[in-house]
Amino acid sequence: DEVYSSLGVKSRKQEKYKAFVEMGVDEELAKFYGKGNVSPYLGSDEFRSWAYDQRVTEDEAVNYAESIQFRPEIPEVIDKVAVIFKVSPESIRVTQRGGSNNVPRWVAMHLCQELGGQRLTDIAAAFGLKRTGSIPTTIKKLRELMEGDQKLVRKVDRVKREIAI
């Protein structure tokens, strides 16, 4: 309610807030983050000092192991990609020789790393690879392919939404 009231919104709050967010960031904010500044608080020095003092949790207290419990496991990613791309999970897991472009496999590798935060060694093991070296190359090929294929982008976005971390 506080955010909505600061926008001067009285009705259709969610729609108007969504429109506000979709407008994007202004030039000043883009410039701020473009410099590599990643302060969690924006505002004057006085405000930032106050905000830091109000924190309940210290940065060191946030446990990485606890945060990853909500990330999808490799089998979950593979199964969801298989459903969306209408292929078998096995066709994603097994490496195919002969230069075929197994796009669902590429998507699954990419999402295992992006959404699941999986280590390359774990991804390689799950996908039947002896080494990790081909994974970044595969993900790069997928990103290049996605640049010119909106249908593929929509499918990848759908997988992300349905996994919903």
Residue pairs with C-beta under 8 A, 6 or more apart in sequence:
3 17
4 13
4 16
4 17
7 16
7 17
7 20
9 16
9 17
25 33
29 42
32 42
39 48
40 51
41 47
41 48
41 51
41 52
42 48
43 51
68 117
70 165
71 115
71 116
71 117
71 165
72 80
72 111
72 115
72 116
72 163
72 165
73 116
74 112
74 116
74 118
74 122
74 123
74 126
75 89
75 126
76 163
77 108
77 111
77 112
77 115
77 116
77 159
77 163
78 89
78 92
78 93
78 108
78 112
78 126
79 89
80 159
80 162
80 163
81 92
81 104
81 107
81 108
81 111
81 159
82 88
82 89
82 91
82 92
82 104
84 155
84 158
84 159
84 162
85 103
85 104
85 107
85 155
87 104
91 102
91 104
91 105
92 102
92 104
92 105
92 108
92 127
93 105
93 126
93 127
93 128
94 128
95 127
95 128
95 129
96 102
103 142
103 145
103 152
105 127
105 138
106 138
106 139
106 141
106 142
106 145
107 142
107 155
107 156
107 159
108 127
109 123
109 127
109 135
109 138
109 139
109 142
110 138
110 139
110 142
110 143
110 156
111 156
111 159
111 160
111 163
112 118
112 122
112 123
112 126
113 120
113 123
113 135
113 139
115 160
115 163
115 165
118 126
120 132
120 135
120 136
121 132
123 129
123 132
123 135
124 130
124 131
124 132
124 135
129 135
145 152
146 152
146 153
146 156
